[in-house]
Amino acid sequence: MQNMPEAYNHTGSDSDIIRGCIAGDIRMQEALYRKYSARMYAVCLRYAGSADDAKDFLQEGFVKVYRNLERFRGEGSFEGWMRRIFVRTAIEHLRARRLQTAPLPEGHDTDDESGWSALDGLALEDLMRMIRLLPDGYRTVFNLYAVEGYSHREIGEMLGISEGTSKSQLARARKALQEMIGDKY
């Protein structure tokens, strides 16, 4: 696609692109995709277990964005609005697979931060690869909490799990990542 006509390389403002997409202009839809696909793919990849899953999330997310563009009110950033759609799309897929959400045994400390500093020297690419290896439930809670900044209460509401289960999933994700890091280093 390197030899695309100039019209396809539109670099206009988000509002111009949004108006064009709403009007059904395929060039504007392509411009929107080109402008945001890499960033939204990165979001999808954080939640997906594989690149193929991430591509599926990306495709479905863009379909939802195009269908719902008229609902964007201009409050906040357009990219943030899109990101929420892609996160929700990934969560819907993962919920359909029945997230693994087993609570930890009684007395387990879910707030244990020991050993977490091992991540400091880890390359981002290695960390992302390790996160993708986590079971769906662990990976989803980890991303929602550590990357997206949601509280355990909010995560519980989104995923239909208890706040305690969210905490236990995060603790298990951290423990699994620590073990992977220990094995690697």
Secondary structure as UniProt FT lines:
FT   TURN            2..3
FT   HELIX           6..9
FT   HELIX           14..22
FT   TURN            23..24
FT   HELIX           26..47
FT   HELIX           51..68
FT   HELIX           69..71
FT   HELIX           78..96
FT   TURN            106..107
FT   TURN            110..111
FT   TURN            114..115
FT   HELIX           116..121
FT   HELIX           124..133
FT   HELIX           136..142
FT   HELIX           143..147
FT   HELIX           152..159
FT   HELIX           163..184
//
